[in-house]
Amino acid sequence: MDPLVLTQIIPEVLDPFTPTIPLRITYNNRLLLPGIELKPSAVLSRPRIDVGGNDMRVFYTLVLVDPDAPSPSHPSLREYLHWMVTDIPETTSINFGRELILYENPEPRSGIHRMVFVLFRQLGRGTVFAPHTRHNFNCRSFACQYHLNTVATTFFNCQREAGSGGRRFAPQGP
């Protein structure tokens, strides 16, 4: 089963989509695999992110959101926006984009938080703008507002340094 569906990122954060562009994310030379657990100390600095493809005339927006803020049982700040980079040319790294919302490292206070990276294809350079606030960001509304298409996503789980255990999911019906 798709990890995005299993962890309910689809449908809570995104609608179903077909990935079309490779997205490679590494924190401290450690490849981010879907659902890996990373403690706050491992994500202090922004990761290295490379976007695949072969046409530098195509541009992307990357966001990092926490749909479980401030806690998974009461996500009143859902989706908290930790980072936004726009105008990333295909075939390059995010270093070639424009950082509109500075990277804020995840520091969950309670529970296990799903930290979701979403890569959107833009209509063109300079067509996406930063929201006024980080809390209550909404990937679907954002994509609709700027006519963006979801092309790649991945996520990691993060909890406070002393935390342990796993996210529990109710069994799905037939």
C-alpha positions in Angstrom: 0.0 0.0 0.0 1.2 3.6 -0.7 2.8 5.1 2.4 1.0 8.4 1.7 -2.4 6.6 1.9 -1.4 4.4 4.8 -0.4 7.5 6.8 -3.5 9.4 5.6 -1.4 12.2 4.0 -3.6 11.4 1.1 -6.4 12.5 1.6 -5.7 14.8 4.6 -3.1 17.0 2.9 -3.2 16.0 -0.8 -5.6 14.5 -3.3 -4.3 11.4 -5.1 -1.8 12.2 -7.8 0.7 10.5 -10.1 4.4 11.4 -9.3 6.1 12.7 -12.5 9.4 14.1 -11.3 12.2 12.5 -9.2 12.7 14.3 -5.9 15.8 13.5 -3.8 16.1 14.8 -0.3 19.0 14.3 2.1 19.5 15.4 5.6 23.2 15.3 6.6 23.9 12.9 3.7 21.1 10.6 4.8 18.6 9.9 2.1 15.0 10.6 3.1 12.9 7.6 2.6 9.1 7.8 3.0 8.1 7.4 6.6 11.6 7.4 8.1 11.8 8.7 11.7 14.1 11.7 12.2 14.5 13.5 15.6 14.6 17.3 15.7 18.4 17.2 16.2 18.7 15.5 12.7 16.7 18.2 10.9 18.2 21.4 12.5 19.5 22.6 9.1 17.6 22.6 5.8 18.1 19.5 3.7 19.7 19.2 0.3 17.0 18.8 -2.3 17.5 17.9 -5.9 14.7 18.0 -8.5 14.9 15.6 -11.5 13.8 16.2 -15.1 15.6 17.6 -18.1 14.1 21.0 -19.0 15.5 24.0 -17.1 12.6 26.1 -18.4 10.2 24.4 -16.1 9.9 25.7 -12.5 8.7 24.2 -9.2 7.6 25.2 -5.7 8.6 23.1 -2.7 6.8 23.3 0.6 7.4 21.5 3.9 4.2 21.3 6.0 3.2 19.7 9.4 -0.4 18.6 9.2 -0.2 17.5 12.9 0.7 20.9 14.5 0.6 21.6 17.4 -0.3 18.0 18.2 -1.7 15.0 16.3 -4.7 14.8 18.6 -5.5 18.6 18.2 -4.0 19.8 14.9 -5.5 23.3 15.2 -2.5 24.9 13.2 -2.8 22.3 10.4 -0.9 22.6 8.0 1.9 24.5 9.6 4.3 25.8 6.9 7.9 25.1 7.8 9.5 26.1 4.5 8.7 27.4 1.0 11.0 27.7 -2.0 9.7 28.8 -5.4 11.1 29.1 -9.0 13.3 26.0 -8.7 14.4 25.1 -12.2 14.0 21.4 -13.3 17.2 19.4 -13.1 18.7 21.6 -10.3 18.7 21.8 -6.5 16.6 24.2 -4.4 19.7 26.4 -4.2 18.7 27.8 -7.6 15.2 28.7 -6.3 13.8 31.6 -4.3 13.4 30.9 -0.6 10.1 32.8 0.3 9.6 31.3 3.7 12.8 30.5 5.6 13.4 27.0 6.8 12.1 26.5 10.4 13.3 23.2 11.8 10.6 20.9 13.1 10.4 20.7 16.9 7.3 18.7 17.9 6.3 19.1 21.6 3.9 16.2 21.7 3.1 13.1 19.6 4.6 12.0 16.3 4.3 14.5 13.5 4.2 13.8 9.8 6.5 16.3 8.1 5.4 16.4 4.4 7.5 17.7 1.5 5.4 18.6 -1.6 6.8 19.6 -5.0 4.4 21.5 -7.2 4.9 22.4 -10.9 4.5 26.1 -11.5 3.0 27.8 -14.6 6.2 29.9 -14.9 8.8 31.8 -13.1 7.6 34.4 -10.6 4.0 33.1 -10.5 3.9 32.0 -6.9 3.9 34.2 -3.8 4.4 33.6 0.0 1.3 33.4 2.3 0.9 35.9 5.0 1.3 33.4 7.8 2.8 30.0 8.5 -0.1 28.4 10.4 -3.2 26.9 8.7 -1.5 26.7 5.4 -3.5 24.5 3.0 -1.7 22.6 0.2 -4.9 22.1 -1.8 -6.0 25.8 -1.6 -2.5 27.0 -2.4 -2.3 24.7 -5.5 -5.7 25.9 -6.7 -4.8 29.6 -6.1 -1.6 29.4 -8.2 -2.6 26.7 -10.7 0.0 24.3 -9.4 0.2 20.6 -10.1 1.5 18.1 -7.5 4.4 16.2 -9.1 6.2 14.6 -6.1 5.9 14.2 -2.4 7.5 12.4 0.5 7.5 12.7 4.3 9.2 11.8 7.5 8.0 11.3 11.0 9.3 13.5 13.8 8.9 13.6 17.5 10.6 15.2 20.5 14.1 13.9 21.2 13.1 11.8 24.2 10.0 10.4 22.4 9.6 6.8 21.4 7.0 4.7 19.8 5.0 4.7 16.6 2.0 6.3 15.1 -1.1 4.2 15.5 -3.6 3.9 12.7 -7.1 2.5 12.9 -7.6 -0.5 10.6 -9.2 0.4 7.3 -12.4 -1.3 6.2 -12.6 -3.6 3.2 
